[in-house]
Amino acid sequence: MTPRRGIRHPVSPSDAQAHLSKSEAWLEAAVESLDASRWDVAAGSAVTAGISACDAITGALVGQRAGGEHVEALSLLATAGDDGRYAARQLSQLLRFKTPAQYDPAPLPAAEARKAVELARRLTVRAATVIERRRP
């Protein structure tokens, strides 16, 4: 099966808000998992939070979100001004935790889980700021 590339989906302002809400919920789950010393779950939840935050950012700024491979979001974020470029840098770092947290048998170290959650927090905060600025 050929991977989907370059797929973009339209995002309305209410959809962007919904993506932000999902990001906040996943971030909360990530923090709770950190508190419970569940490092893999914390990092995996953080990755999902970050992806949802980036969907909120691109949705609010360019009216689209990336589909297919997660790295496609990086290209779309690059078209979304300073906020998008900031988010692309954070997401690029965060995506490095996806495979180790979700698929590798070895447990993720606590420090890496904390870093993943911090990156997701930065993205979620930026998404909330972007959406707030876009309100009429």
N, C-alpha and C positions, 0 to 999 in steps of 0.2 A: 504494500500500500504506500503510495506517495504521500509524504507529509504535506499538509496544507500550508501554503506560504502566501504572504501578502494579502490575506483576507482582512477586510475591515468591516466593522458593523456600525451602523448609525447609533448615536447615543443622544437622547433628549436631555434637557436639564434635570428632569425628574429621574431619569435613568442614572445620570451622574451622581445624584444624591443617593440613590439606592446603592450604587457601587461604594460610595463613601460609608454608608451604614454597614455594609458587609465588611469593609475594611476594619472599621471600628470593632465589630463583633469578633472577627478573627484575631485582631490585636489583643483584645481582652482575653480570649482563649489562650493566646501565646503567653501572656503575662501570668495567667493562672497556672499554666504548665511550668513556667519557670519557677514559680513559688513552690510547686510540687516536685521539683527536680526531675521533670520529664523533659529532658533536653531535646530529644528528637521531635517530640510533639510540639514543643515550643517553637523550634526552628521551622518545622513544617507549617505550622499555623502562621508564623511570621511571613513566610514566603507567600502564602495565600493572601494575607492581609496586604502585603506590598503590591501584589498584582492587582487586587481590587482597588487599591488607592491610585495606582497608575491608570486604571480604566476610568476612574472618577476624574483624574486630571485631564487626560486626553478627551474625555467626553465633554467636560466643561469648556475646554479651550479650543478644540477642533471639531467637536461634535461626532467623534468616532472613537472606537476602541479597536485594538488589534485582535485578530483571531489567529488560529493556527499555533505556531510555535511561540513560546513566551518571548523569545528574542525579537520577534516582530514588533513587540511593544516598544523596544528601544528605538527603532527607526521612527515610529509614530511620535514618540515622546520628543525626539529631536526636532520635530516640526512645531512644537508647542511652546516656543519662546524660552525664556530663562527658567520658568517653572518646570517646563518639560525637560530641559537639559539637566537641571538639578535632579529631577526624578529619575532620569535615565542613568545617571551616575550611581544613585542609590540602588536602583533596581539591578543594575549590572552586578554590583557587589552581592546583593541579596540572593540572586539566582544561583550563585555558587553554592549555597547551602541546600538547595532543593534535593539534589541527588543524594548527598550524604545523609540528610535527615529523613528522607522518605523511602529510599531504596537500598542503601548500603546496610549490611548486617552489623557493622561495627557501630557502637553508640557514639553519638556526637559529643564532643567535649562541652562542658558547661560554658566555657568562655565563648565558644563559637555560637552556642544557642543564644547567649546574651547579646552578642554582636548582631545576630539575625533579628532579634526582637527590637534592638535599637534602630536598625535600618528601617524596619517596618513602621516603627513609631514616627520616624522622620517623614516617611512617605505619607502616612495617614495625616499627620499634622499639616503637611504641605497641601494635601488634597482638600482638607477642611478649609484652609486659607484661600485656596483657589476658588472653591465653590462659594465661599462667603463673599469674596470680591465680585463674583459674577451675579450676585442677587440684585434685583432691581431696587 
